[in-house]
Amino acid sequence: MIHSAGTYLRADVEVNDLPRGLGARHTAAAAITAVSSSVAIAISESTKRISVFREGKRVMNA
């Protein structure tokens, strides 16, 4: 069963150190990893680059 699609995940944490030009998808990925023990992957729609986030920080950009 699908509970939600296209939903913005909000974490009660401010993400300030992301490079300029990264949008809501990357901010949500950074925020969710800052408040949980998880890894998040975000793919840029415009550049098709892959970013991996852990502990609120971008740890890989390919």
C-alpha positions, 0 to 999 in steps of 0.5 A: 500500500502506498501511503504517500508520494511526492511528499516533502519530508521535513526534519526539525533541523536547519541545513546551512552548509549545502553548496549553492544550487542544491534544492529541496530534494538535497536539503531533505536528504541532508536533514533526514540523515541529520536526525536519524541513523540513515544514508540518503541518496539524491539525484539532481534533476538538472545535472543528473549527479548523485549525492550521498548524505550521512549525518547531515553532510554530503559525503559523496558527489558523483 
